[in-house]
């Protein structure tokens, strides 16, 4: 954004007065969805990347609750970043909360409709929930978005999972 506000900093009385004068305008823009808390506080891509790297490290080391808190905070700061939703989807899946995981992958898809990874991950959960029609829909969407490119690992996985659905249904009886 060309007009991204600078970090709110009020180290002197003059700075405090400037910040106080800007707050109503910034909050108005935020309430209309024209800016994010990330913009209001002036976080850079590098700063958010560093925070998300720490959250990922916690997640991969099995420290799920602290990772969850950080990723939820990142979403509050920057709700237009699909990675944070995807990470939370993975985390909720690891916690055994399939419904929340599905929602998070859905949010990631809303933010980035061509996000093949979120479609495949959501389809995996749907298959575990025996919601085969929903899984089928997501997997076909992966193939469509990925232009049926067999070189793309997500497209290959979608094809393989689609072949599993009839077998899974047959097991159900």
Helices and strands as residue ranges (DSSP letters): H 13-31, H 37-41, H 45-60, H 64-77, H 82-94, H 98-111, H 116-128, H 132-145, H 153-172
